[in-house]
Amino acid sequence: MPDLLKTLHDNPATGWLARALGLPDPVELARVDGPSAALPLEGKRVLLAGAGGYAGAALGAALTAAGGVADPGGGPADVVVFDGTHCRTPADCRALYDTFHAHRIATNGRVLIVAAPPAMAPDAVAAATARGIEGFSRSLGKELGRKGITVNLAYVAPDAVGRLEGVVRFFCSKQCTYVTGQAFDVTSMVITQPAKQAVPALAGKVALVTGSARGIGMATAGRLVQEGATVVCLDVPAASQALHETCRTLGATALALDIAAADAPGQLAEFLRERFGGVDIVVHNAGITRDRTLAKMPAADWDSVMAVNFGAIAAIDAALLGAGLLRDGGRVVCLSSISGVAGNFGQSNYATSKAALIGYVAARAPVLAARGIAINAVAPGFIETPMTARMPFMPREFGRRLNSLKQGGLPRDAAELIAFLCTPASAGISGNTIRVCGQALVGA
């Protein structure tokens, strides 16, 4: 639905009043409609800052490969990448101030900061310095968000700099328009084999997306199709009509199945075996809410949420892995939530299930890494869906504004991150939970 504040500001009859009241004027966020571009930074003015770190050469090569043009210093940069892997003392942090105090960044610009993992620091001061960079990046994101600028931080291990190209291509492009204020790890944990990158990125891959009749699931299925994947869309039988309509539109395969049923994992495994011989990508998007305060919550509401949002995911993965159907080099993405990060009033069941997924991907990641499988969680914030459109006016407006970008995201915004995490280019990222929330103040 239309953004009220944007409508007020854009209307000549009401714009003066919105400005007089100091109401936020959300910037129009830069987005893309099609598949990932071969040169996502083509024509963009890029600045690589920071000197003496171990990631600089890899970052420079990645920016060039993505089509970036070195910033000659005559105007605002579209992309600023800072290599902070050399920062080991409080004095070293001055380079952050010098860089971002001196350089202007264009509207809808991108900032990517790279730091050394605190756990790998040689001493306590170096570890603290690396962790301090995270505080800087989150604060910078809140200062620049009103201009649609995103700021993210990658903790990159020295032996993982070769996996930075995909990170740069996503987090410096339009595709990360609603992903900001995030910190994540890039490691060499996931075993990979050198291979020529496919075009499209997921050509020849089979993907399963649960809960995909509408909303984020439908947008995700569409993005995976754009990247060349053969997609199976799964949803409950009650949503069968919408599911089949979605599949006709996308050219996907429909499967109506209640994932919480006791025999669902076996049925799903058999379906994937018979139709495709296995699966490369599993996106666990299906989820339900049964919101009540704990004192008023029936046991059935607790049980159903835990069964769908967590139990079914664990059971499906166990069935696919046990049958050898999840192929080597695969990708698993679980949809968590801001509620799982920070909790939420009246959502003790939902928050428990979504927080469990954060722990699940962290525990699964090292186990699956030897097979080249990466597993991550995505935690959406306020996304404009039919469900949020039905919210009362004031809670909906608060949900939209309580983030650095001052607006809600779109299902496509979550789908962009999910799709990236499903590609071979994301091999350095596993066991992480990344929020798609515009840097929501809740749980920040």
C-alpha positions in Angstrom: 0.0 0.0 0.0 1.2 3.6 -0.6 3.5 5.2 2.0 1.5 7.9 3.7 4.5 10.1 4.5 5.9 9.9 1.0 2.4 10.8 -0.4 2.2 13.8 2.0 5.6 15.1 1.0 5.1 14.7 -2.7 1.7 16.4 -2.8 2.1 20.2 -3.3 -1.0 20.7 -1.2 0.4 18.9 1.8 4.1 19.0 1.4 4.5 22.3 3.2 2.7 20.9 6.2 4.7 17.7 6.3 7.9 19.8 6.2 6.6 22.2 8.9 5.9 19.3 11.2 9.3 17.8 10.6 7.8 14.5 9.3 10.4 12.1 7.8 10.6 12.3 4.0 11.6 8.7 3.0 13.9 8.6 0.0 12.9 6.4 -2.9 15.2 3.4 -2.5 17.1 2.1 -5.5 16.0 -1.4 -6.6 16.4 -3.7 -9.5 13.7 -5.8 -11.2 15.7 -8.5 -13.0 18.4 -11.1 -12.3 21.8 -10.2 -11.0 23.8 -8.1 -13.4 27.2 -9.2 -14.8 28.5 -5.7 -13.8 26.4 -4.5 -10.8 28.6 -1.5 -10.2 29.0 -0.5 -13.9 29.5 3.3 -14.0 29.5 3.7 -10.2 32.1 5.9 -8.6 33.9 3.7 -6.1 36.3 4.6 -3.3 38.6 2.0 -1.7 39.9 3.4 1.6 42.1 2.0 4.3 45.7 1.1 3.8 47.9 -1.7 5.1 45.2 -4.3 5.6 45.3 -7.8 4.2 41.9 -7.5 2.3 42.8 -4.4 0.2 44.0 -6.2 -2.9 41.0 -8.6 -3.0 38.6 -5.7 -2.4 40.1 -3.7 -5.2 40.0 -6.6 -7.6 36.3 -7.3 -6.7 35.3 -3.7 -7.2 37.0 -3.6 -10.6 35.4 -6.9 -11.7 32.0 -5.6 -10.7 32.4 -2.6 -13.0 33.2 0.1 -10.5 35.1 3.2 -11.6 37.8 4.6 -9.2 36.5 7.8 -7.6 38.6 10.7 -8.9 37.5 12.8 -5.9 35.4 15.3 -7.8 32.0 14.4 -6.4 30.2 12.1 -4.0 31.1 8.4 -4.2 28.4 5.8 -5.0 30.3 3.1 -3.2 32.8 3.4 -0.4 34.7 0.3 0.8 37.0 0.5 3.8 39.6 -2.1 4.6 39.9 -2.0 8.3 41.8 -5.3 8.7 44.9 -3.3 9.8 43.1 -1.7 12.8 44.7 -3.1 16.0 44.9 -0.1 18.3 42.7 2.8 19.3 44.9 5.1 17.2 44.3 3.0 14.1 40.5 3.8 14.3 41.3 7.4 13.4 41.4 6.1 9.8 37.6 5.6 10.0 37.0 9.1 11.0 39.3 10.5 8.4 37.7 8.6 5.6 34.0 9.1 6.4 34.4 12.7 7.6 36.1 13.8 4.4 34.1 12.0 1.7 30.6 12.6 0.6 28.4 9.6 -0.3 25.6 9.8 -2.9 22.0 9.2 -2.2 21.3 5.4 -2.3 25.1 4.9 -1.9 26.7 1.8 -0.4 29.3 1.5 2.3 31.0 -1.8 3.0 33.5 -2.0 5.9 35.8 -5.0 6.3 37.4 -5.9 9.6 39.5 -8.6 11.1 37.5 -11.2 13.2 37.9 -10.2 16.9 38.3 -13.9 17.8 41.5 -14.1 15.7 43.1 -11.0 17.1 46.6 -11.4 18.6 45.7 -9.6 21.9 42.8 -8.1 23.8 43.4 -4.5 22.5 43.3 -5.7 18.9 40.2 -7.7 19.5 38.5 -4.7 21.1 39.5 -2.5 18.2 38.0 -4.9 15.7 34.8 -5.0 17.7 34.7 -1.3 18.0 34.5 -1.0 14.2 31.1 -2.7 14.4 29.8 0.1 16.7 31.1 2.6 14.2 29.4 0.9 11.2 26.1 0.6 13.0 26.2 4.3 14.0 27.2 5.4 10.5 24.3 3.4 9.1 21.9 5.4 11.4 23.4 8.7 10.3 23.3 8.0 6.6 20.1 6.0 6.3 17.9 9.0 5.7 19.6 9.2 2.3 19.0 5.6 1.5 22.6 4.7 2.1 23.3 1.3 3.5 26.3 0.4 5.7 27.4 -3.1 6.4 30.4 -4.8 8.1 32.1 -8.0 7.0 34.5 -9.7 9.5 36.8 -11.5 7.1 39.4 -14.1 8.1 42.8 -13.8 6.3 42.3 -17.1 4.5 38.9 -16.0 3.2 39.8 -12.9 1.3 39.4 -14.9 -1.9 35.6 -15.1 -1.1 35.1 -11.4 -1.0 34.0 -10.9 -4.7 30.4 -12.1 -4.1 30.2 -10.1 -0.9 31.2 -6.9 -2.7 28.9 -7.6 -5.6 25.9 -7.9 -3.3 26.5 -5.5 -0.5 27.7 -2.7 -2.8 24.9 -3.0 -5.3 21.2 -2.0 -5.4 20.2 -5.5 -4.4 21.0 -4.8 -0.7 18.7 -1.7 -0.6 17.0 -2.8 2.7 20.0 -4.6 4.3 21.9 -2.2 6.4 23.5 -2.0 9.8 24.5 -5.7 9.6 27.7 -7.5 10.7 28.5 -10.9 9.4 31.4 -13.3 9.1 33.2 -14.4 6.0 35.3 -17.6 6.4 36.8 -20.4 4.4 34.8 -23.0 6.4 32.6 -24.2 3.5 34.6 -26.4 1.2 34.4 -25.3 -2.4 35.7 -26.6 -5.7 37.0 -24.2 -8.3 34.4 -23.9 -11.0 33.4 -21.5 -13.8 30.6 -19.3 -12.5 27.3 -20.2 -14.2 25.3 -17.6 -16.0 22.6 -17.3 -14.7 24.0 -18.0 -11.3 21.7 -20.9 -10.5 21.5 -22.5 -13.9 20.9 -26.3 -13.4 20.0 -26.0 -9.7 16.8 -27.3 -8.1 15.3 -25.2 -5.4 12.6 -25.7 -2.8 10.8 -22.8 -1.3 8.2 -23.4 1.4 5.4 -21.1 2.1 5.7 -19.6 -1.4 2.1 -19.0 -2.4 2.4 -15.3 -1.5 4.6 -12.7 0.2 8.3 -13.2 0.8 8.1 -16.8 -0.3 6.6 -16.0 -3.7 9.1 -13.1 -4.2 11.9 -15.5 -3.3 10.7 -18.2 -5.7 10.6 -15.5 -8.4 14.1 -14.4 -7.8 15.4 -17.9 -7.9 13.7 -18.5 -11.2 15.3 -15.3 -12.5 18.7 -16.7 -11.5 18.0 -19.9 -13.6 16.9 -22.3 -10.9 14.2 -24.9 -11.3 11.9 -24.1 -8.4 9.4 -26.2 -6.4 6.9 -24.0 -4.5 5.4 -25.6 -1.5 2.5 -24.4 0.6 -0.4 -25.8 2.6 -3.4 -27.4 0.8 -5.6 -24.5 1.9 -3.5 -22.2 -0.2 -3.6 -24.5 -3.2 -5.3 -22.0 -5.5 -2.9 -19.2 -4.8 0.0 -21.6 -5.0 -0.9 -22.9 -8.5 -1.5 -19.3 -9.7 2.0 -18.4 -8.5 3.5 -21.4 -10.2 1.8 -20.7 -13.5 3.1 -17.1 -13.4 6.7 -18.1 -12.5 7.0 -21.4 -14.4 7.6 -23.3 -11.2 6.3 -26.6 -9.8 3.6 -26.6 -7.2 3.5 -29.0 -4.2 0.6 -28.7 -1.8 1.7 -30.1 1.6 1.3 -29.4 5.3 5.0 -29.5 6.5 3.9 -30.0 10.1 2.2 -33.3 9.3 4.1 -36.4 10.6 4.6 -37.9 7.2 5.4 -34.6 5.4 9.2 -35.0 5.4 9.0 -38.4 3.9 6.5 -37.3 1.3 8.7 -34.3 0.4 11.8 -36.4 0.1 10.1 -38.9 -2.2 8.7 -36.1 -4.4 12.1 -34.5 -4.8 13.7 -37.9 -5.5 11.2 -38.9 -8.1 10.9 -35.6 -9.9 14.4 -34.2 -9.7 16.7 -36.8 -8.2 17.6 -34.4 -5.3 17.7 -30.7 -4.4 20.4 -28.0 -4.3 18.6 -25.2 -2.5 16.2 -25.3 0.4 14.5 -22.1 1.6 12.5 -22.6 4.8 10.1 -19.7 4.5 6.9 -21.2 5.8 5.8 -20.0 9.2 2.7 -19.1 11.3 1.9 -16.8 14.2 -0.5 -17.4 17.0 -0.1 -14.2 19.1 -1.2 -14.0 22.7 0.5 -13.1 26.0 1.8 -16.2 27.6 -0.8 -16.1 30.4 -3.6 -16.3 27.8 -1.9 -18.6 25.3 -3.6 -22.1 24.8 -1.1 -25.0 24.7 -2.3 -25.7 21.1 -1.1 -22.2 20.0 2.3 -22.9 21.5 2.6 -26.3 20.0 1.4 -25.4 16.5 3.9 -22.5 16.1 6.8 -24.6 17.4 5.8 -27.4 15.1 5.6 -25.4 11.9 8.3 -22.8 12.5 11.0 -25.0 14.0 10.1 -28.7 14.3 9.2 -29.1 10.6 12.4 -27.5 9.4 14.5 -29.8 11.5 12.5 -32.8 10.4 12.7 -31.9 6.7 16.4 -31.3 6.8 17.0 -34.6 8.6 15.0 -36.4 5.9 16.8 -34.7 3.0 20.2 -35.2 4.5 19.5 -38.7 5.7 18.4 -39.7 2.2 21.3 -38.0 0.5 19.0 -35.7 -1.4 20.6 -32.4 -0.5 23.4 -32.3 -2.9 27.0 -31.3 -2.1 27.6 -27.6 -2.6 24.0 -26.9 -1.6 22.4 -24.0 0.2 19.9 -23.8 3.1 18.3 -20.5 4.2 15.9 -20.3 7.2 13.6 -17.4 7.6 14.0 -16.1 11.2 12.6 -12.8 12.3 13.4 -9.6 14.2 11.2 -11.2 16.9 13.7 -14.0 17.2 16.5 -11.4 17.7 14.8 -9.1 20.2 11.6 -10.9 21.4 8.2 -9.3 21.1 5.2 -8.7 23.3 2.6 -11.4 22.9 4.9 -13.6 20.7 6.7 -15.8 23.1 6.0 -18.9 21.0 6.9 -17.2 17.7 10.1 -15.6 19.2 11.2 -18.9 20.6 10.8 -20.7 17.3 12.6 -17.9 15.3 15.4 -17.6 17.8 15.8 -21.3 17.7 16.5 -21.0 13.9 19.4 -18.6 14.7 21.0 -21.2 16.9 20.1 -23.9 14.4 22.0 -22.4 11.5 25.0 -21.6 13.7 25.2 -25.2 14.9 24.5 -26.8 11.5 27.1 -24.7 9.6 30.3 -26.5 10.7 28.7 -29.9 10.2 27.6 -29.2 6.7 30.7 -27.3 5.6 32.7 -30.4 4.7 30.1 -31.1 1.9 30.3 -27.6 0.6 26.9 -26.8 2.0 26.3 -23.3 3.5 23.3 -22.6 5.8 22.2 -19.2 7.0 19.2 -17.4 8.5 17.5 -14.2 7.2 15.6 -12.1 9.7 13.1 -9.7 8.0 11.8 -6.6 9.7 8.8 -4.6 8.6 8.0 -5.8 5.1 5.0 -4.5 3.2 2.8 -7.5 2.7 -1.0 -8.1 2.8 -0.5 -9.1 6.4 1.1 -5.7 7.4 -1.5 -3.9 5.3 -4.2 -5.3 7.7 -2.5 -3.9 10.7 -4.1 -0.9 12.6 -2.9 2.5 11.3 -0.6 3.5 14.2 1.2 0.2 14.7 1.7 0.0 11.0 3.2 3.5 10.8 5.5 2.9 13.8 6.7 -0.4 12.2 7.5 1.5 9.0 9.4 4.4 10.6 11.4 2.7 13.4 14.4 2.0 11.2 17.3 4.0 9.7 15.6 4.2 6.2 12.3 5.4 7.7 10.2 3.1 5.6 9.0 -0.4 5.2 10.7 -2.9 2.9 9.3 -5.0 0.1 9.1 -8.8 -0.2 11.6 -8.4 -3.1 14.1 -6.8 -0.7 14.1 -10.0 1.5 14.2 -12.2 -1.6 17.3 -10.4 -2.9 19.3 -11.4 0.2 17.9 -14.9 0.2 18.7 -15.4 -3.5 22.3 -14.2 -2.9 22.8 -16.6 0.0 21.6 -19.4 -2.4 24.4 -18.7 -5.0 27.9 -20.1 -5.2 29.2 -16.5 -4.7 28.0 -16.6 -1.0 30.3 -19.5 -0.1 32.2 -17.5 2.5 29.0 -16.9 4.5 27.6 -19.7 6.6 26.1 -19.9 10.1 25.1 -16.3 10.0 21.9 -14.5 10.7 21.5 -11.4 8.6 18.6 -9.0 9.0 16.6 -7.4 6.2 15.1 -4.6 8.3 16.4 -1.2 7.1 18.4 -1.3 10.4 15.3 -1.5 12.6 15.8 0.1 16.0 14.2 -2.9 17.7 16.9 -5.3 18.7 19.6 -3.0 17.1 
